[in-house]
Amino acid sequence: MAETQAIPSQALIDIATIEDDVIILKNGGIRQILIVSGINFDLKSEDEQNLILYSYQNFLNSLDFSFQCVVHSRKLNIESYLRTLDELAEKEENELLKNQVSEYQAFVREFVEQNAIMTKTFFAVVPYERSAMPTKKGMLAFLPFGKKQEEPARPQTNEELAHDVRQLRQRTEQVVAGLQ
């Protein structure tokens, strides 16, 4: 049997480099990623919920570009917290308090085992792609049928990259203002 070669992880990642908080992709596109704080929508009153939805809808309608919302969920790891409780229980001289800390620790451990406690991080990915004008002649030359779409090359000059970064930063400022 022929052995299959493992693909290096760099081949799976479309990132060429990261400079000044800007991700430069291999295809020439650039991205900026924002960490966004979340809100507990369910704890808001109906009026507040409607206001939030209306504001978010207006924000989305004001954009002339796409952006991506990413939610990263991870099960909460409480082992360091439980070790801290262990240390507190060992140092405690009062037996009643030592017992209460141990019971609390057992409660927290059991609660987390029975209920998946998740921590969530929210990101907004703001893109900028240099628009490419079709080079082929003809009215239907811009349609992708029957041909492989070519990816734009990375900006070749520092001036082009600086222009693209300025455009990206304007978009980023618009997203930040809209999400506040």
Backbone bond lengths (Angstrom), bond angles and torsions (degrees), N, CA, C in turn:
res aa  C-N    CA-C-N  psi(-1)  N-CA   C-N-CA  omega(-1)  CA-C   N-CA-C  phi
1 M - - - 1.448 - - 1.519 110.94 -
2 A 1.266 115.08 142.73 1.463 119.93 178.71 1.522 109.30 -81.26
3 E 1.302 114.37 135.71 1.464 118.95 178.18 1.516 109.34 -81.87
4 T 1.327 114.78 139.34 1.460 118.66 177.56 1.512 108.88 -91.06
5 Q 1.299 114.62 140.35 1.457 120.77 -179.79 1.524 108.94 -83.15
6 A 1.305 116.21 135.67 1.457 120.73 176.00 1.525 109.04 -73.64
7 I 1.324 114.61 137.00 1.464 119.78 179.09 1.522 108.09 -83.52
8 P 1.329 117.87 130.94 1.466 119.00 177.51 1.530 110.15 -64.62
9 S 1.320 115.85 146.06 1.466 120.09 -176.71 1.524 112.12 -62.01
10 Q 1.327 118.38 -28.31 1.465 120.81 178.11 1.528 111.35 -61.85
11 A 1.330 117.53 -29.14 1.459 120.44 179.91 1.526 111.32 -70.88
12 L 1.319 117.14 -23.36 1.460 121.29 -179.12 1.520 112.74 -87.26
13 I 1.305 117.21 -13.59 1.461 121.99 -176.46 1.519 108.42 -103.77
14 D 1.324 115.94 128.15 1.466 120.64 -176.79 1.519 113.33 -85.72
15 I 1.314 118.07 13.71 1.462 121.41 -177.36 1.525 109.72 -90.44
16 A 1.331 115.45 126.17 1.466 120.07 175.60 1.521 109.84 -84.66
17 T 1.345 116.59 -47.74 1.459 121.03 -179.15 1.526 109.26 -163.23
18 I 1.326 114.93 170.16 1.461 121.96 174.52 1.519 106.94 -128.17
19 E 1.324 115.83 122.78 1.466 121.43 -179.54 1.519 109.23 -134.17
20 D 1.318 117.59 128.76 1.465 123.17 175.46 1.529 112.32 49.79
21 D 1.314 117.17 50.60 1.467 123.61 178.56 1.526 113.44 64.54
22 V 1.306 118.18 18.63 1.459 122.59 178.66 1.525 108.00 -120.16
23 I 1.329 115.70 129.07 1.461 121.33 177.28 1.524 107.70 -89.92
24 I 1.322 116.09 124.05 1.460 121.48 178.11 1.525 106.97 -104.63
25 L 1.323 115.48 119.19 1.456 121.03 -178.08 1.520 110.85 -84.05
26 K 1.318 115.64 161.50 1.461 120.78 179.90 1.525 111.82 -64.31
27 N 1.345 117.39 -27.48 1.464 120.17 -179.29 1.525 112.71 -86.61
28 G 1.347 117.83 3.69 1.454 121.32 177.76 1.510 114.37 98.11
29 G 1.326 117.58 -14.74 1.458 120.27 176.73 1.522 110.18 -69.85
30 I 1.325 116.00 158.22 1.462 119.96 177.64 1.523 108.70 -128.80
31 R 1.332 115.52 153.82 1.461 122.07 -177.80 1.519 109.33 -139.37
32 Q 1.326 114.28 153.34 1.453 120.74 170.25 1.523 105.86 -132.09
33 I 1.322 116.52 137.30 1.457 121.49 -176.79 1.517 108.82 -113.91
34 L 1.340 115.08 130.73 1.458 122.03 179.11 1.519 108.88 -112.95
35 I 1.326 116.88 138.58 1.458 120.52 169.76 1.516 106.37 -87.43
36 V 1.324 115.89 127.66 1.457 121.72 -174.77 1.521 108.63 -116.47
37 S 1.321 116.51 136.68 1.463 119.04 176.74 1.524 109.02 -81.08
38 G 1.309 116.08 147.05 1.454 121.18 179.06 1.514 111.03 -97.14
39 I 1.316 115.02 168.54 1.460 120.62 174.35 1.520 107.72 -126.62
40 N 1.318 116.47 153.54 1.458 120.16 175.42 1.519 107.41 -89.99
41 F 1.310 115.00 92.60 1.461 122.76 -174.06 1.527 111.54 -60.72
42 D 1.332 116.59 -37.00 1.467 120.80 -177.34 1.519 112.78 -66.15
43 L 1.321 118.12 -24.58 1.463 120.67 -179.53 1.524 112.71 -84.53
44 K 1.322 117.37 -5.35 1.463 121.20 179.80 1.530 109.70 -83.93
45 S 1.328 115.51 152.91 1.465 119.91 175.07 1.528 108.66 -70.25
46 E 1.316 115.91 166.57 1.464 119.76 -179.40 1.526 111.08 -61.22
47 D 1.321 117.49 -39.63 1.468 120.71 177.93 1.525 111.17 -63.41
48 E 1.344 116.40 -42.90 1.467 120.03 178.49 1.528 110.75 -64.80
49 Q 1.330 116.82 -40.63 1.462 120.39 178.38 1.523 111.10 -61.35
50 N 1.337 116.16 -44.26 1.464 119.87 179.29 1.522 111.35 -63.89
51 L 1.330 116.70 -39.64 1.461 120.80 178.59 1.527 110.90 -64.70
52 I 1.333 116.61 -42.12 1.470 121.03 178.47 1.528 110.21 -62.63
53 L 1.331 116.93 -46.33 1.467 120.40 179.86 1.528 111.64 -62.93
54 Y 1.328 116.93 -42.73 1.462 121.42 179.45 1.532 110.53 -63.61
55 S 1.325 116.44 -43.87 1.468 120.49 179.52 1.524 111.11 -64.33
56 Y 1.334 116.66 -42.61 1.465 120.33 -179.78 1.526 110.44 -66.34
57 Q 1.325 116.56 -39.92 1.460 120.61 177.72 1.530 110.64 -61.81
58 N 1.327 116.76 -44.44 1.466 120.32 177.71 1.526 111.33 -63.03
59 F 1.325 116.29 -39.92 1.465 120.62 177.45 1.526 110.48 -60.04
60 L 1.339 117.10 -49.42 1.466 120.41 -179.43 1.527 111.51 -62.02
61 N 1.325 116.33 -40.14 1.466 119.79 179.77 1.524 112.36 -68.83
62 S 1.324 117.52 -22.50 1.467 120.32 -179.26 1.526 112.60 -79.94
63 L 1.322 117.58 -15.55 1.468 120.80 -177.31 1.522 110.88 -81.27
64 D 1.319 116.32 139.98 1.460 120.65 174.04 1.530 110.61 -109.22
65 F 1.311 115.66 22.37 1.460 122.58 178.09 1.519 107.45 -147.92
66 S 1.321 115.76 161.93 1.461 119.67 177.67 1.522 109.15 -87.77
67 F 1.311 115.25 155.49 1.458 119.87 168.62 1.510 107.21 -144.62
68 Q 1.318 116.05 161.50 1.455 121.12 -173.11 1.515 109.82 -115.40
69 C 1.334 115.81 133.34 1.465 121.55 173.26 1.524 107.05 -101.63
70 V 1.318 116.57 129.34 1.460 121.62 -179.74 1.519 108.14 -123.64
71 V 1.342 115.99 131.32 1.457 121.42 175.76 1.521 106.97 -112.91
72 H 1.317 116.01 120.51 1.462 121.49 178.97 1.524 107.41 -104.40
73 S 1.337 116.53 114.05 1.465 121.55 -179.69 1.516 109.27 -107.55
74 R 1.304 115.10 137.17 1.460 120.24 179.66 1.521 108.25 -143.32
75 K 1.322 115.62 138.88 1.457 119.78 177.37 1.527 108.68 -65.21
76 L 1.315 115.73 133.23 1.457 121.46 -176.45 1.524 110.40 -69.22
77 N 1.315 117.01 129.24 1.460 122.93 177.29 1.524 107.98 -98.14
78 I 1.337 116.27 115.65 1.467 120.31 -176.04 1.524 112.37 -109.57
79 E 1.327 117.32 11.70 1.466 119.95 -176.11 1.528 112.45 -59.54
80 S 1.325 118.08 -41.04 1.470 119.39 -179.97 1.530 110.42 -66.12
81 Y 1.329 117.22 -36.16 1.465 121.05 176.97 1.528 110.46 -64.93
82 L 1.336 116.77 -41.60 1.464 120.27 179.13 1.529 111.13 -67.26
83 R 1.337 117.90 -35.70 1.467 120.57 175.97 1.529 110.47 -65.24
84 T 1.327 116.68 -39.10 1.469 120.44 176.94 1.520 110.33 -61.70
85 L 1.322 116.84 -40.77 1.467 120.12 177.08 1.525 110.95 -64.66
86 D 1.338 117.02 -38.21 1.472 120.89 175.77 1.523 110.91 -58.96
87 E 1.327 115.89 -46.28 1.466 120.61 -179.93 1.523 111.09 -63.20
88 L 1.325 117.00 -40.28 1.468 120.38 177.83 1.522 111.13 -64.28
89 A 1.330 116.12 -41.02 1.463 119.82 -179.84 1.529 110.96 -65.39
90 E 1.339 117.38 -38.54 1.463 120.78 179.45 1.521 111.84 -66.94
91 K 1.326 117.33 -36.46 1.462 121.45 -178.51 1.528 112.53 -78.79
92 E 1.324 116.41 -22.35 1.466 120.22 -175.43 1.528 110.38 -69.45
93 E 1.321 116.26 131.08 1.463 121.45 -179.84 1.519 111.77 -91.31
94 N 1.305 117.30 -30.31 1.459 121.93 -179.73 1.533 108.67 -76.03
95 E 1.340 115.97 118.72 1.464 121.06 -176.39 1.526 112.21 -62.74
96 L 1.327 117.85 -35.82 1.459 121.21 179.99 1.535 110.37 -64.21
97 L 1.332 116.28 -46.09 1.465 119.95 178.13 1.529 111.45 -66.32
98 K 1.333 116.30 -38.65 1.465 120.54 178.40 1.532 109.85 -60.87
99 N 1.328 116.14 -42.21 1.457 121.66 179.19 1.538 110.70 -65.46
100 Q 1.341 116.47 -41.58 1.466 120.00 179.81 1.528 111.42 -65.04
101 V 1.315 117.27 -40.08 1.468 120.53 177.72 1.526 109.86 -63.45
102 S 1.326 117.54 -42.11 1.465 121.11 179.42 1.527 111.17 -64.64
103 E 1.333 116.80 -41.58 1.465 120.18 178.01 1.529 111.10 -65.49
104 Y 1.325 115.78 -40.99 1.463 120.10 178.43 1.525 110.19 -62.98
105 Q 1.322 116.23 -42.18 1.461 121.09 179.32 1.531 110.32 -61.51
106 A 1.325 117.00 -43.88 1.463 120.81 178.62 1.534 110.66 -63.61
107 F 1.340 116.35 -39.72 1.461 120.65 178.09 1.528 111.06 -62.27
108 V 1.322 116.86 -47.06 1.467 120.77 -178.76 1.522 110.26 -63.02
109 R 1.327 117.15 -44.83 1.466 120.93 -179.57 1.534 110.46 -60.37
110 E 1.323 116.75 -47.22 1.464 121.02 -179.02 1.535 111.10 -65.47
111 F 1.332 116.21 -41.35 1.463 120.36 -179.42 1.524 111.10 -61.36
112 V 1.320 116.26 -43.92 1.468 120.48 -178.86 1.526 111.04 -70.34
113 E 1.323 117.84 -32.68 1.460 120.03 177.56 1.525 111.23 -69.45
114 Q 1.343 117.02 -36.50 1.461 120.96 -177.81 1.527 112.86 -82.85
115 N 1.312 117.45 -27.54 1.463 122.17 -177.55 1.525 108.52 -123.23
116 A 1.303 115.20 124.58 1.466 119.13 179.03 1.528 108.56 -71.65
117 I 1.316 116.24 105.03 1.459 121.54 177.72 1.526 106.88 -91.20
118 M 1.325 115.08 118.87 1.458 120.59 -174.62 1.521 110.37 -111.57
119 T 1.308 114.98 144.68 1.454 120.66 169.76 1.529 106.37 -107.21
120 K 1.307 116.09 135.63 1.459 120.61 -176.79 1.524 109.78 -120.27
121 T 1.315 115.02 137.89 1.455 121.88 174.88 1.523 106.97 -122.13
122 F 1.323 115.85 133.55 1.459 121.53 -176.31 1.527 109.66 -109.90
123 F 1.331 115.47 135.89 1.456 121.85 -179.64 1.526 109.58 -129.02
124 A 1.318 116.17 147.57 1.462 122.55 169.42 1.526 106.59 -117.96
125 V 1.319 116.28 124.99 1.459 121.86 -179.90 1.529 107.44 -104.39
126 V 1.324 115.42 117.74 1.465 121.49 -177.87 1.528 108.15 -103.50
127 P 1.351 117.34 121.02 1.464 120.45 -177.52 1.519 113.08 -100.52
128 Y 1.312 114.67 157.69 1.465 121.00 165.60 1.519 107.41 -145.19
129 E 1.315 115.22 126.04 1.465 122.04 176.24 1.520 107.28 -120.97
130 R 1.291 116.58 133.62 1.465 120.22 174.44 1.524 106.64 -68.78
131 S 1.318 116.61 124.84 1.466 119.50 -178.85 1.519 109.04 -74.55
132 A 1.302 113.78 134.32 1.464 119.47 -179.71 1.520 108.64 -107.57
133 M 1.294 115.71 131.94 1.460 120.92 176.92 1.523 108.00 -83.27
134 P 1.347 117.17 142.16 1.464 119.30 177.91 1.528 110.81 -62.10
135 T 1.318 115.37 137.66 1.467 119.56 -177.78 1.521 111.76 -97.47
136 K 1.340 117.75 -22.00 1.459 120.02 -179.38 1.518 109.66 -78.63
137 K 1.297 114.79 148.72 1.463 121.16 179.57 1.527 109.05 -85.61
138 G 1.299 115.90 156.83 1.453 121.17 176.78 1.513 111.48 113.74
139 M 1.331 113.97 155.49 1.452 119.60 -174.16 1.529 112.02 -69.33
140 L 1.321 119.15 -33.17 1.458 122.18 -176.32 1.525 112.56 -104.63
141 A 1.304 118.20 16.57 1.464 121.96 -176.17 1.523 112.27 -66.85
142 F 1.334 117.53 -22.25 1.463 119.71 -177.17 1.522 112.74 -80.80
143 L 1.337 118.45 -10.83 1.460 121.19 -179.89 1.523 109.94 -76.13
144 P 1.352 117.05 139.85 1.466 119.86 -174.59 1.521 114.56 -84.79
145 F 1.332 119.83 5.68 1.455 121.58 -174.18 1.520 111.62 -64.32
146 G 1.328 115.17 132.10 1.450 120.52 173.66 1.513 115.86 74.88
147 K 1.292 118.16 7.12 1.464 119.38 178.41 1.522 109.20 -142.51
148 K 1.298 114.54 150.77 1.460 119.90 177.84 1.526 108.68 -79.01
149 Q 1.333 115.03 131.34 1.459 118.01 178.81 1.517 109.64 -74.01
150 E 1.299 115.65 132.02 1.451 120.25 179.46 1.514 109.43 -86.12
151 E 1.306 115.05 140.77 1.458 119.72 177.27 1.522 108.81 -84.46
152 P 1.332 117.38 139.71 1.462 118.43 178.93 1.522 110.78 -65.23
153 A 1.305 115.36 147.23 1.461 120.31 179.22 1.521 109.66 -76.67
154 R 1.303 115.58 158.41 1.464 121.31 176.31 1.539 108.45 -62.15
155 P 1.344 117.56 140.63 1.469 118.50 178.94 1.524 110.30 -49.45
156 Q 1.325 115.32 132.11 1.453 119.16 -171.93 1.512 113.72 -88.82
157 T 1.307 117.08 -21.15 1.458 117.71 -179.36 1.522 109.76 -117.27
158 N 1.314 114.95 157.23 1.462 119.86 176.60 1.519 111.07 -63.64
159 E 1.335 117.24 -33.09 1.462 120.92 179.73 1.525 110.86 -65.83
160 E 1.337 116.47 -42.20 1.470 120.03 178.54 1.526 110.52 -64.31
161 L 1.323 115.95 -43.69 1.455 119.60 179.03 1.526 110.65 -64.04
162 A 1.321 117.78 -42.10 1.466 121.23 178.70 1.526 110.42 -61.76
163 H 1.325 117.31 -40.43 1.468 121.42 177.00 1.524 110.38 -62.19
164 D 1.338 116.36 -46.75 1.462 120.75 179.85 1.527 111.12 -61.42
165 V 1.323 117.05 -41.78 1.468 121.19 -179.89 1.526 110.09 -64.73
166 R 1.332 117.81 -40.24 1.475 120.29 176.77 1.530 110.61 -60.96
167 Q 1.324 116.29 -42.91 1.467 120.17 178.46 1.530 110.70 -63.65
168 L 1.335 116.34 -41.36 1.461 120.80 178.47 1.523 110.80 -63.46
169 R 1.318 117.26 -43.65 1.468 120.56 -179.26 1.532 111.24 -64.50
170 Q 1.331 117.96 -34.87 1.463 120.06 175.27 1.527 110.43 -63.65
171 R 1.310 116.27 -42.49 1.466 120.13 177.19 1.528 110.83 -63.38
172 T 1.327 115.46 -42.63 1.460 119.91 -179.74 1.519 110.78 -61.47
173 E 1.328 117.05 -43.60 1.465 120.51 177.76 1.521 111.06 -61.34
174 Q 1.326 117.07 -37.94 1.459 120.96 178.45 1.531 110.68 -65.18
175 V 1.325 117.40 -40.96 1.467 121.06 178.68 1.525 110.39 -67.05
176 V 1.333 117.36 -43.90 1.470 120.99 178.99 1.523 110.09 -59.59
177 A 1.330 117.05 -46.51 1.468 120.60 -179.54 1.525 110.96 -63.38
178 G 1.321 116.97 -38.58 1.463 120.26 -178.74 1.508 114.03 -72.38
179 L 1.323 117.30 -26.86 1.468 120.57 -177.99 1.520 112.97 -92.43
180 Q 1.325 118.01 -2.22 1.468 119.35 -179.93 1.505 110.92 -79.91
